[in-house]
Amino acid sequence: MRAIDLRSDTVTRPTPQMREAMARAKVGDDVYGEDPTVVALQQRAAERIGMEAALFVPSGTMANQVALRTLTRHGDIALAGEGAHLLVYEQGAASALSGLQITVLGRGGLFDGSDVRRNVTPDESHYARTRVVALENTHNRGGGCVFPLELAKDVAGAARELGLAIHMDGARLFNAEVASGTPASAWAQLCDTVCFCLSKGLGAPVGSLVCGSRERLRELHRARKLLGGGMRQAGVLAAAGLYALEHHIDRLAEDHGHARILAAGLARIGFEVDPPPETNMVCFNVRDTRGFLAATRARQLLVNPVYEGRFRAVTHLDVSRADVEEAIGRFEEVARSGVR
């Protein structure tokens, strides 16, 4: 029985065409700014989302952390949505590395301008200063939901009114673009910094880009060096990213379609799917977390719990329509065995 891996879109493997591009990449020492493929990737990334400059970093976590570090000072407060990746999944890096406190806003990863206004600290000597508001698009723990552009504009209006910087954790920003029809640049123009991952839905093996102004790039570069993110002949990785930007964005619609088919199948079997998938994530509830995990693993069906009683299945480049149909069949076997 072949494994069907729905744990995350990070499990994708480079396609043969992507591997060929990596093998042919021209390289140099990127710490000296001499890797031509990295330079080309950075230029293409900035152009793609309508910002002035971009910096290639090893991971999405590092992208978030170098951005936050350049936008804040130790002791400051960052505002972020409930369940934000930078709060839940980054080992407390914002506080450990940059001395930040995180104030949580809204529900399910979404919030508005009034939430921002209510949670900004007074500009008095007693209080830590609120410096930045962080959006996440799409929102991981929110089931891959898109942060609506009009809501983002409302948040941005409040942030500018209050003198706050804006960062967007756009790890899956192109999923949001494809699902909503809103260009990534429309969100990016509201922000001081934006990052996106190459190694999730876009299918590259490694890397993220953090984008901003040319002026800010110098500080982003310093922060990357401080956090150990300087890479040498990184063009072999950058080539995969360039290939992904050229060939793997439009195909995200296929993943979204597969997620809807999977969600419908799970609902038919009797699982509660919540929320309905907007992009490539299907979240559903179970009664017996350990039993369900053991039963699915026994059938070579790999899904991860988000927390007790809740699982997430993620469609991606390496999951075909046939895989989705097979996965539904295996979920049905689990349910028939009495494990839900």
Backbone hydrogen bonds, N-H to C=O, Kabsch-Sander energy under -0.5 kcal/mol:
donor,donor_aa,acceptor,acceptor_aa,energy
4,I,300,Q,-2.5
5,D,3,A,-0.6
6,L,4,I,-0.8
6,L,302,L,-2.5
11,V,8,S,-1.0
12,T,9,D,-0.7
19,R,15,T,-2.7
20,E,16,P,-2.1
21,A,17,Q,-2.0
22,M,18,M,-2.2
23,A,19,R,-2.4
24,R,20,E,-1.7
25,A,22,M,-1.0
30,D,28,G,-0.9
30,D,232,R,-2.1
31,V,231,M,-0.5
32,Y,29,D,-0.9
33,G,30,D,-1.5
34,E,29,D,-2.5
37,T,26,K,-0.8
39,V,35,D,-2.2
40,A,36,P,-2.1
41,L,37,T,-2.3
42,Q,38,V,-2.7
43,Q,39,V,-2.2
44,R,40,A,-2.5
45,A,41,L,-2.9
46,A,42,Q,-2.2
47,E,43,Q,-2.3
48,R,44,R,-2.5
49,I,45,A,-1.4
50,G,46,A,-0.6
50,G,47,E,-0.9
51,M,46,A,-2.5
53,A,212,G,-2.3
55,L,210,V,-2.0
57,V,208,S,-2.9
63,A,59,S,-1.9
64,N,60,G,-2.5
65,Q,61,T,-2.4
66,V,62,M,-2.9
67,A,63,A,-1.7
68,L,64,N,-2.7
69,R,65,Q,-2.1
70,T,66,V,-1.6
71,L,67,A,-1.2
72,T,68,L,-0.8
75,G,99,G,-2.6
76,D,73,R,-2.1
77,I,129,R,-2.9
78,A,101,Q,-3.2
79,L,132,V,-2.8
80,A,103,T,-2.5
81,G,134,A,-0.7
82,E,105,L,-1.6
84,A,81,G,-1.8
87,L,84,A,-1.4
88,V,84,A,-2.9
89,Y,85,H,-2.1
93,A,90,E,-2.0
95,S,92,G,-0.6
96,A,92,G,-2.9
97,L,93,A,-3.0
98,S,93,A,-0.8
98,S,94,A,-0.9
99,G,95,S,-1.2
100,L,94,A,-2.2
101,Q,76,D,-2.3
103,T,78,A,-2.6
103,T,101,Q,-0.5
104,V,102,I,-0.5
105,L,80,A,-2.5
107,R,110,L,-1.4
110,L,107,R,-1.8
116,V,112,D,-1.6
117,R,113,G,-2.5
118,R,114,S,-2.2
119,N,115,D,-1.1
119,N,116,V,-0.7
120,V,116,V,-0.8
120,V,117,R,-0.6
124,E,122,P,-2.2
127,Y,124,E,-1.4
131,R,77,I,-2.5
131,R,129,R,-0.6
132,V,77,I,-1.2
133,V,165,A,-2.3
134,A,79,L,-3.5
135,L,167,H,-2.6
137,N,169,D,-2.3
138,T,145,C,-0.6
139,H,145,C,-2.5
140,N,138,T,-0.6
143,G,140,N,-1.7
144,G,139,H,-2.6
145,C,139,H,-0.8
152,A,148,P,-2.4
153,K,149,L,-2.5
154,D,150,E,-1.8
155,V,151,L,-2.4
156,A,152,A,-2.8
157,G,153,K,-2.5
158,A,154,D,-1.9
159,A,155,V,-2.7
160,R,156,A,-2.7
161,E,157,G,-2.0
162,L,158,A,-1.7
163,G,159,A,-0.5
163,G,160,R,-0.9
164,L,159,A,-3.2
165,A,131,R,-2.9
167,H,133,V,-2.3
168,M,193,T,-2.1
169,D,135,L,-3.4
169,D,167,H,-0.5
170,G,168,M,-1.5
170,G,195,C,-1.6
173,L,170,G,-2.6
175,N,172,R,-0.6
176,A,172,R,-1.5
177,E,173,L,-2.1
178,V,174,F,-2.5
179,A,175,N,-2.5
180,S,176,A,-2.2
181,G,177,E,-2.3
186,A,183,P,-1.5
187,W,183,P,-0.8
187,W,184,A,-0.7
188,A,184,A,-2.4
189,Q,185,S,-2.3
190,L,187,W,-1.7
191,C,188,A,-2.0
192,D,166,I,-2.6
193,T,166,I,-1.7
194,V,211,C,-1.9
195,C,168,M,-2.3
196,F,209,L,-2.1
197,C,171,A,-1.4
198,L,207,G,-2.7
199,S,207,G,-0.9
203,G,200,K,-1.9
204,A,198,L,-2.6
207,G,58,P,-1.3
208,S,57,V,-2.4
209,L,196,F,-2.6
210,V,55,L,-2.1
211,C,194,V,-3.8
212,G,53,A,-2.1
217,L,213,S,-1.4
218,R,214,R,-0.7
218,R,215,E,-0.6
219,E,215,E,-0.5
220,L,216,R,-2.3
221,H,217,L,-2.6
222,R,218,R,-2.0
223,A,219,E,-2.4
224,R,220,L,-2.4
225,K,221,H,-2.1
226,L,222,R,-2.4
227,L,223,A,-2.0
228,G,225,K,-1.5
229,G,224,R,-3.2
234,A,232,R,-2.7
236,V,233,Q,-0.8
237,L,234,A,-1.3
238,A,234,A,-2.5
239,A,235,G,-2.4
240,A,236,V,-0.6
241,G,237,L,-1.6
242,L,238,A,-2.6
243,Y,239,A,-2.3
244,A,240,A,-2.3
245,L,241,G,-2.4
246,E,242,L,-1.6
247,H,243,Y,-2.2
248,H,244,A,-2.6
252,L,249,I,-2.0
253,A,250,D,-1.5
254,E,251,R,-1.5
255,D,251,R,-0.9
256,H,252,L,-2.1
257,G,253,A,-2.1
258,H,254,E,-2.3
259,A,255,D,-2.2
260,R,256,H,-1.8
261,I,257,G,-2.0
262,L,258,H,-2.6
263,A,259,A,-2.7
264,A,260,R,-2.3
265,G,261,I,-2.1
266,L,262,L,-2.6
267,A,263,A,-2.4
268,R,264,A,-2.2
269,I,265,G,-1.9
270,G,266,L,-1.3
271,F,266,L,-2.5
272,E,285,N,-0.6
273,V,271,F,-0.8
274,D,272,E,-0.6
274,D,283,C,-2.1
278,E,143,G,-0.5
282,V,313,A,-2.8
283,C,275,P,-0.5
283,C,281,M,-0.5
284,F,311,F,-2.2
285,N,272,E,-2.2
286,V,309,G,-2.0
287,R,340,R,-1.1
289,T,287,R,-0.6
292,F,288,D,-2.8
293,L,289,T,-2.4
294,A,290,R,-2.5
295,A,291,G,-2.4
296,T,292,F,-2.4
297,R,293,L,-2.3
298,A,294,A,-2.0
299,R,295,A,-0.7
299,R,296,T,-0.8
300,Q,297,R,-1.9
301,L,296,T,-2.6
302,L,4,I,-2.5
302,L,300,Q,-0.6
303,V,301,L,-0.7
304,N,312,R,-1.2
306,V,310,R,-2.5
307,Y,310,R,-1.2
310,R,307,Y,-2.4
311,F,284,F,-3.0
312,R,304,N,-2.2
313,A,282,V,-2.6
314,V,6,L,-2.4
315,T,280,N,-2.2
319,V,316,H,-2.0
320,S,318,D,-0.5
324,V,320,S,-2.0
325,E,321,R,-2.3
326,E,322,A,-2.4
327,A,323,D,-2.8
328,I,324,V,-2.3
329,G,325,E,-1.8
330,R,326,E,-2.1
331,F,327,A,-2.7
332,E,328,I,-2.3
333,E,329,G,-1.8
334,V,330,R,-2.0
335,A,331,F,-2.4
336,R,332,E,-2.5
337,S,333,E,-1.4
338,G,335,A,-1.6
339,V,334,V,-1.6
340,R,338,G,-0.6
